[in-house]
Amino acid sequence: MSFVKKTKNIDHPHTLDNDAKDNEEVLESSSVQEREPPDGGFKAWLVVLGAFCGFFATWGVFMDEYDANVYPNQLTELTWIGSLWYCLTNITGPFYIYMASKIDDRYIVGVSCILSAFAMMMASLTNEVWQLYLTQGVLSGIGSSLAWFSCMRGPQMWFSKRRGLAVGITMSASGAGGLSFSYIARACFDTIGYRWALRVLGFMQFALLAISSITCWRLNPPPKNVPIVDVKDMKNKKFLILFFIHFIGNFAFYIPSGFVPSYSRYLKLDPWIGANLNAIMSAFLFFGKITIGFLSDHVGRFNMAVICGTMACIAHLAVWLTATSEGSMWAFAILYGIFGGGYISMITAVIVEVVGLERVESGTGWAFFAWSFGGLLGQPVAAQIVGDENRDYRGAIIFAGCLFFAGAVASWALRVAQGGWKLFKKV
């Protein structure tokens, strides 16, 4: 993109109008020359740290506690709490770039900081499932949405060659959050009760998002005259494939974290085993996203998306589907943590390569908007397949595994569209 201002030809007055329009378009694209990603440096890594702090989340351990001790035999109803959260966390994507063009990211994340903590405090006062829909579902989901898009686009804008690693570190926070929050929540459940568990985690979210609000600096000024909804990316055929990948990926991604604790109870394992499985899965999500991100910078991000999607499918259909013991569940938690986390990290890291750096904000917003459908319906559909009383998890496991297979096939199609058919080419 050129940022050189055009010179008007005063000898030909009839060209002034056209030149003025050209100048206006150029200046609207950027009032100053855009900086290239520094790909490192103290400030860039602080952006990654802040983004990491904004990605903490845990839901599966709460659903298991509600299902077992607070609202028994209401599994389908309970899954809608997490589904509302997942949906609303992503649904504002297409509008975020417009909002971010008017308001500094630090203020947006600051509002998220207050709203997210308030939602958890209000959830601790509830007595009915529908009240959790409004607090832990809707209010917390909107609060998270305000933070996630700022946190997600920052590392993509500040890094180029090491973008896979930066995005992997950022998204590994969901694993680190699941690891730490699962143990903290379970300890709170057993000592001070689930209400105080919500309050404790609310204070933790406030502290973490406060760090994010301080460090989410922009690399370049926001674009001018942004439409409320920008649909230009939908004219990009490769982006349509990527949109589909994100659409189906989120239907499957949250099923293990939501159902592994209850499945371990179904196998009559100790309740702490369920929390430990979620924690181990989260630990390897953390490890997998960083490791896969690092490898992708050398092997190719599109290639790693295909590999991770395929391995996540195998983990479901060959390991979880046949699991009948604690050991087999450990194996699934480890495999899914590495490759499920790596898959989500990779399909996010390739956004900028599909749409270009100048459209990364819009592309990220639309890609995460695609997540909202799976976030809303993925767990409830799986819960309907499992059933509330005579539970059979096999159908839900097959459902998730087949979705990962479809995602791997679509990732291969995108890889071919981006880099051709050569098998060992870095793409």
C-alpha positions as CSV (number, residue, x, y, z in Angstrom):
1,M,0.0,0.0,0.0
2,S,1.4,3.4,-0.9
3,F,1.1,6.3,1.6
4,V,2.6,9.0,-0.6
5,K,0.2,11.9,-1.0
6,K,-0.6,12.7,-4.6
7,T,0.2,16.2,-6.1
8,K,-2.6,18.1,-7.8
9,N,-2.1,19.3,-11.3
10,I,-3.0,23.0,-11.2
11,D,-2.5,23.4,-14.9
12,H,-5.6,21.3,-15.6
13,P,-8.4,22.5,-13.3
14,H,-10.7,19.8,-14.6
15,T,-8.5,17.1,-12.8
16,L,-8.8,18.8,-9.4
17,D,-12.0,17.0,-8.4
18,N,-10.7,13.5,-9.3
19,D,-7.3,14.2,-7.6
20,A,-9.1,15.5,-4.5
21,K,-11.1,12.2,-4.3
22,D,-7.9,10.2,-4.7
23,N,-6.2,12.2,-2.0
24,E,-9.2,11.7,0.3
25,E,-9.1,7.9,-0.2
26,V,-5.4,7.7,0.5
27,L,-5.6,9.8,3.6
28,E,-8.6,7.9,4.8
29,S,-6.6,4.7,4.5
30,S,-4.1,6.1,7.0
31,S,-3.3,9.5,8.3
32,V,0.4,8.4,8.8
33,Q,2.5,5.8,7.2
34,E,1.8,2.4,8.8
35,R,4.6,0.8,10.7
36,E,5.8,-2.7,9.8
37,P,5.5,-5.3,12.6
38,P,8.7,-5.1,14.7
39,D,8.5,-8.8,15.3
40,G,9.9,-8.4,18.9
41,G,11.1,-5.9,21.4
42,F,10.0,-5.1,24.9
43,K,6.8,-3.4,24.0
44,A,5.7,-6.1,21.6
45,W,6.2,-8.8,24.1
46,L,4.3,-6.7,26.7
47,V,1.4,-6.7,24.2
48,V,1.6,-10.5,24.1
49,L,1.6,-10.6,28.0
50,G,-1.5,-8.4,28.2
51,A,-3.2,-10.5,25.5
52,F,-2.3,-13.7,27.4
53,C,-4.0,-12.2,30.6
54,G,-7.1,-11.4,28.6
55,F,-7.7,-15.0,27.4
56,F,-8.2,-16.8,30.7
57,A,-11.4,-18.8,30.9
58,T,-12.9,-21.9,32.6
59,W,-16.3,-23.3,32.3
60,G,-16.2,-27.1,32.3
61,V,-15.4,-27.5,36.0
62,F,-18.4,-25.1,36.9
63,M,-20.8,-27.1,34.8
64,D,-19.7,-30.3,36.5
65,E,-20.3,-28.7,40.0
66,Y,-23.7,-27.4,39.0
67,D,-24.7,-30.7,37.5
68,A,-23.5,-32.8,40.4
69,N,-24.5,-30.7,43.5
70,V,-26.4,-27.5,42.7
71,Y,-28.9,-28.3,39.8
72,P,-28.8,-32.1,39.3
73,N,-30.4,-33.8,36.3
74,Q,-30.5,-30.5,34.3
75,L,-27.5,-31.1,32.1
76,T,-29.1,-29.7,28.9
77,E,-30.3,-26.6,30.6
78,L,-26.9,-26.1,32.3
79,T,-25.0,-26.3,29.0
80,W,-26.8,-23.2,27.8
81,I,-24.9,-21.1,30.4
82,G,-21.6,-21.9,28.8
83,S,-23.1,-21.7,25.3
84,L,-24.4,-18.2,25.9
85,W,-20.9,-17.2,27.1
86,Y,-19.1,-18.8,24.2
87,C,-21.6,-17.2,21.7
88,L,-21.6,-13.7,23.1
89,T,-17.8,-13.8,23.5
90,N,-17.5,-14.0,19.7
91,I,-20.7,-12.5,18.3
92,T,-19.6,-8.9,18.4
93,G,-16.7,-9.6,16.0
94,P,-18.1,-7.9,12.8
95,F,-18.9,-4.7,14.8
96,Y,-15.7,-4.6,16.8
97,I,-13.5,-2.9,14.2
98,Y,-16.1,-0.1,14.0
99,M,-16.1,0.3,17.8
100,A,-12.3,0.1,17.9
101,S,-12.1,2.9,15.3
102,K,-13.9,5.2,17.8
103,I,-12.6,4.1,21.2
104,D,-9.0,3.2,22.3
105,D,-8.5,-0.5,23.0
106,R,-7.3,0.2,26.5
107,Y,-10.7,1.8,27.4
108,I,-12.6,-1.1,25.8
109,V,-10.6,-3.7,27.8
110,G,-11.1,-1.5,30.9
111,V,-14.9,-1.8,30.5
112,S,-14.4,-5.5,30.1
113,C,-12.4,-5.7,33.3
114,I,-15.3,-4.1,35.3
115,L,-18.1,-6.0,33.5
116,S,-16.5,-9.4,33.8
117,A,-15.9,-9.1,37.5
118,F,-19.4,-7.7,38.1
119,A,-20.9,-10.7,36.2
120,M,-19.2,-13.2,38.4
121,M,-20.2,-11.4,41.6
122,M,-23.8,-11.3,40.4
123,A,-23.7,-15.0,39.5
124,S,-22.7,-15.8,43.0
125,L,-26.0,-14.4,44.2
126,T,-28.2,-16.5,41.9
127,N,-30.7,-19.2,42.9
128,E,-32.1,-20.3,39.5
129,V,-30.5,-21.6,36.3
130,W,-32.1,-18.8,34.3
131,Q,-30.3,-16.2,36.5
132,L,-27.0,-17.9,35.6
133,Y,-28.0,-17.4,31.9
134,L,-28.1,-13.7,32.5
135,T,-25.0,-13.4,34.7
136,Q,-22.4,-16.1,33.9
137,G,-23.8,-16.4,30.4
138,V,-24.8,-13.1,28.9
139,L,-23.1,-10.5,31.1
140,S,-19.8,-12.4,31.4
141,G,-19.9,-13.2,27.7
142,I,-20.3,-9.6,26.6
143,G,-17.5,-8.6,29.0
144,S,-15.2,-11.2,27.6
145,S,-16.0,-10.2,24.0
146,L,-14.8,-6.6,24.7
147,A,-11.4,-8.0,25.7
148,W,-10.9,-10.9,23.3
149,F,-10.7,-9.0,20.1
150,S,-8.3,-6.4,21.4
151,C,-6.2,-9.2,22.8
152,M,-6.3,-11.3,19.7
153,R,-5.4,-8.7,17.1
154,G,-2.5,-7.2,19.0
155,P,0.0,-10.1,18.6
156,Q,-1.0,-10.4,14.9
157,M,-0.2,-6.8,14.3
158,W,3.1,-6.6,16.3
159,F,4.6,-9.8,14.9
160,S,5.4,-11.2,11.4
161,K,8.0,-14.0,11.2
162,R,7.2,-15.1,14.8
163,R,3.5,-14.6,14.5
164,G,2.7,-18.2,15.0
165,L,4.6,-18.2,18.3
166,A,3.0,-14.9,19.5
167,V,-0.5,-16.1,18.7
168,G,0.2,-19.5,20.3
169,I,1.4,-17.9,23.5
170,T,-1.7,-15.6,23.6
171,M,-4.2,-18.5,23.0
172,S,-2.3,-20.8,25.4
173,A,-3.8,-18.6,28.1
174,S,-7.1,-20.6,27.8
175,G,-5.0,-23.6,28.8
176,A,-3.2,-21.9,31.6
177,G,-6.5,-20.5,32.8
178,G,-8.1,-23.9,32.7
179,L,-5.2,-25.4,34.6
180,S,-5.1,-22.9,37.4
181,F,-8.7,-22.0,37.6
182,S,-9.8,-25.7,37.7
183,Y,-7.8,-26.4,40.8
184,I,-8.7,-23.1,42.4
185,A,-12.4,-23.6,41.7
186,R,-12.4,-27.2,42.9
187,A,-10.6,-26.3,46.1
188,C,-13.2,-23.5,46.6
189,F,-16.1,-25.9,46.0
190,D,-14.8,-28.2,48.7
191,T,-14.0,-25.6,51.3
192,I,-16.0,-22.4,50.9
193,G,-18.7,-23.4,48.4
194,Y,-19.4,-22.6,44.7
195,R,-20.7,-19.0,45.5
196,W,-17.4,-17.9,46.9
197,A,-15.6,-19.8,44.1
198,L,-17.4,-17.4,41.7
199,R,-16.3,-14.4,43.7
200,V,-12.7,-15.5,44.0
201,L,-12.5,-16.1,40.2
202,G,-14.2,-12.7,39.7
203,F,-11.5,-10.9,41.6
204,M,-8.9,-12.9,39.6
205,Q,-10.5,-11.9,36.3
206,F,-10.5,-8.2,37.4
207,A,-6.7,-8.3,38.1
208,L,-5.8,-10.1,34.9
209,L,-7.9,-7.8,32.7
210,A,-6.5,-4.8,34.4
211,I,-3.1,-5.9,33.1
212,S,-4.5,-6.3,29.6
213,S,-6.1,-2.9,29.7
214,I,-2.7,-1.3,30.4
215,T,-0.7,-3.2,27.7
216,C,-3.0,-3.5,24.7
217,W,-1.3,-0.8,22.6
218,R,-2.0,-0.4,18.9
219,L,0.9,-0.6,16.4
220,N,-0.9,1.7,14.0
221,P,-3.7,4.2,14.3
222,P,-7.2,2.8,13.6
223,P,-8.6,3.2,10.0
224,K,-11.0,6.1,9.3
225,N,-14.6,6.0,8.1
226,V,-15.1,2.4,9.0
227,P,-18.5,1.0,8.2
228,I,-20.5,-0.5,11.0
229,V,-20.3,-3.9,9.3
230,D,-17.5,-4.4,6.8
231,V,-18.3,-7.4,4.4
232,K,-15.4,-7.0,2.0
233,D,-13.7,-10.1,3.4
234,M,-16.7,-12.2,2.3
235,K,-15.6,-11.6,-1.4
236,N,-12.3,-13.4,-0.7
237,K,-12.8,-17.1,-1.6
238,K,-10.0,-18.2,0.6
239,F,-11.5,-16.3,3.5
240,L,-14.8,-18.1,3.0
241,I,-13.0,-21.4,3.4
242,L,-11.4,-20.1,6.6
243,F,-14.8,-18.8,7.8
244,F,-16.2,-22.3,7.4
245,I,-13.2,-23.8,9.2
246,H,-13.8,-21.5,12.2
247,F,-17.6,-22.2,12.0
248,I,-17.3,-26.0,12.4
249,G,-14.2,-25.9,14.6
250,N,-15.9,-24.3,17.5
251,F,-18.8,-26.7,17.5
252,A,-16.3,-29.4,18.4
253,F,-13.6,-27.5,20.4
254,Y,-15.4,-26.9,23.7
255,I,-17.1,-30.3,23.9
256,P,-14.2,-32.0,25.7
257,S,-13.7,-29.3,28.2
258,G,-17.4,-29.3,29.0
259,F,-18.0,-33.1,29.1
260,V,-14.7,-34.7,30.2
261,P,-15.4,-34.0,34.0
262,S,-19.0,-35.4,33.7
263,Y,-17.7,-38.4,31.6
264,S,-15.2,-39.2,34.3
265,R,-18.0,-39.3,36.8
266,Y,-20.0,-41.5,34.4
267,L,-17.0,-43.9,34.6
268,K,-17.3,-43.7,38.4
269,L,-13.9,-42.1,38.8
270,D,-13.2,-39.8,41.8
271,P,-14.6,-36.2,41.3
272,W,-11.0,-34.9,41.7
273,I,-10.1,-37.0,38.6
274,G,-12.5,-34.9,36.5
275,A,-10.9,-31.7,37.7
276,N,-7.4,-33.1,37.2
277,L,-8.3,-34.2,33.7
278,N,-9.5,-30.8,32.8
279,A,-6.4,-29.3,34.4
280,I,-4.1,-31.7,32.5
281,M,-6.0,-31.0,29.3
282,S,-5.6,-27.3,29.9
283,A,-1.9,-27.7,30.7
284,F,-1.3,-29.4,27.4
285,L,-3.5,-26.8,25.6
286,F,-1.0,-24.3,27.0
287,F,2.0,-26.4,26.0
288,G,0.5,-27.4,22.6
289,K,-0.5,-23.9,21.5
290,I,3.0,-22.5,22.2
291,T,4.9,-25.6,20.8
292,I,2.7,-25.9,17.7
293,G,3.0,-22.1,17.2
294,F,6.8,-22.3,17.3
295,L,6.9,-25.3,14.9
296,S,4.5,-23.6,12.5
297,D,6.9,-20.7,12.0
298,H,9.3,-23.3,10.5
299,V,7.0,-25.9,9.0
300,G,4.2,-23.6,7.8
301,R,1.0,-22.6,9.6
302,F,-1.4,-24.0,7.1
303,N,0.4,-27.3,7.2
304,M,0.2,-27.5,11.0
305,A,-3.5,-26.7,10.9
306,V,-4.1,-29.8,8.7
307,I,-1.9,-32.0,11.0
308,C,-3.5,-30.8,14.2
309,G,-7.1,-31.1,12.9
310,T,-6.3,-34.7,11.8
311,M,-4.7,-35.6,15.1
312,A,-7.6,-34.0,17.1
313,C,-10.0,-36.2,15.1
314,I,-7.9,-39.3,15.9
315,A,-7.8,-38.4,19.6
316,H,-11.6,-38.4,19.7
317,L,-12.4,-41.5,17.6
318,A,-9.5,-43.7,18.6
319,V,-8.9,-42.7,22.2
320,W,-11.9,-41.0,23.9
321,L,-14.5,-43.2,22.2
322,T,-12.8,-46.3,23.5
323,A,-11.8,-44.9,27.0
324,T,-13.0,-47.0,29.9
325,S,-10.3,-46.2,32.5
326,E,-8.4,-43.4,34.2
327,G,-5.3,-44.1,32.1
328,S,-7.1,-43.9,28.8
329,M,-8.7,-40.6,29.8
330,W,-5.3,-39.2,30.7
331,A,-4.1,-40.2,27.2
332,F,-7.0,-38.4,25.6
333,A,-6.5,-35.3,27.8
334,I,-2.9,-35.0,26.7
335,L,-3.4,-35.7,23.0
336,Y,-6.4,-33.4,22.7
337,G,-4.6,-30.7,24.7
338,I,-1.7,-30.7,22.3
339,F,-3.5,-31.0,19.0
340,G,-6.9,-29.5,19.7
341,G,-5.2,-26.4,21.1
342,G,-2.7,-26.3,18.3
343,Y,-5.5,-26.5,15.7
344,I,-7.4,-23.5,17.1
345,S,-4.1,-21.6,17.4
346,M,-3.2,-22.3,13.8
347,I,-6.6,-21.5,12.2
348,T,-6.3,-18.1,14.0
349,A,-2.7,-17.5,13.1
350,V,-3.4,-17.9,9.3
351,I,-6.1,-15.1,9.3
352,V,-3.6,-12.4,8.5
353,E,-2.0,-14.5,5.7
354,V,-5.4,-14.9,4.1
355,V,-6.7,-11.3,4.4
356,G,-3.5,-9.3,4.6
357,L,-2.2,-7.2,7.5
358,E,-4.3,-4.2,6.5
359,R,-7.5,-6.2,7.0
360,V,-6.5,-8.3,9.9
361,E,-8.9,-6.5,12.3
362,S,-11.9,-7.2,10.1
363,G,-10.8,-10.7,9.3
364,T,-10.3,-11.6,12.9
365,G,-13.7,-10.2,13.8
366,W,-15.5,-12.2,11.2
367,A,-13.5,-15.4,12.0
368,F,-14.4,-15.2,15.6
369,F,-18.0,-14.3,14.8
370,A,-18.1,-17.7,13.1
371,W,-17.2,-19.2,16.5
372,S,-20.4,-17.8,18.0
373,F,-22.6,-20.4,16.3
374,G,-20.6,-23.4,17.6
375,G,-20.3,-21.7,20.9
376,L,-24.0,-21.3,21.2
377,L,-25.1,-24.7,19.9
378,G,-22.1,-27.1,20.2
379,Q,-22.5,-28.1,23.9
380,P,-26.3,-28.2,23.9
381,V,-26.3,-30.4,20.8
382,A,-23.8,-32.7,22.4
383,A,-25.8,-32.7,25.7
384,Q,-29.0,-33.6,23.8
385,I,-27.1,-36.5,22.2
386,V,-25.8,-37.6,25.7
387,G,-29.2,-37.3,27.4
388,D,-30.0,-36.1,30.9
389,E,-30.7,-39.5,32.6
390,N,-29.6,-42.5,30.6
391,R,-26.4,-41.0,29.4
392,D,-24.6,-42.3,26.4
393,Y,-21.5,-40.2,25.5
394,R,-20.5,-42.2,22.3
395,G,-22.7,-40.2,19.9
396,A,-21.3,-36.9,21.2
397,I,-17.7,-38.1,20.9
398,I,-18.3,-39.2,17.4
399,F,-20.0,-35.9,16.6
400,A,-17.0,-34.0,17.8
401,G,-14.5,-36.3,16.0
402,C,-16.3,-36.0,12.7
403,L,-16.3,-32.2,13.0
404,F,-12.6,-32.1,13.5
405,F,-12.2,-34.4,10.4
406,A,-14.3,-32.0,8.4
407,G,-12.1,-29.1,9.7
408,A,-8.9,-30.9,8.7
409,V,-10.2,-31.5,5.2
410,A,-11.2,-27.9,4.8
411,S,-7.8,-26.8,6.2
412,W,-6.2,-28.9,3.5
413,A,-8.3,-27.2,0.8
414,L,-7.3,-23.8,2.2
415,R,-3.6,-24.9,2.3
416,V,-3.8,-25.9,-1.4
417,A,-5.5,-22.6,-2.3
418,Q,-2.8,-20.7,-0.5
419,G,0.3,-22.7,-1.5
420,G,-0.5,-25.2,-4.2
421,W,-0.4,-29.0,-4.2
422,K,3.3,-29.6,-3.5
423,L,3.2,-31.8,-0.4
424,F,6.4,-30.8,1.5
425,K,6.2,-27.1,0.7
426,K,6.2,-24.7,3.7
427,V,2.8,-23.0,3.6
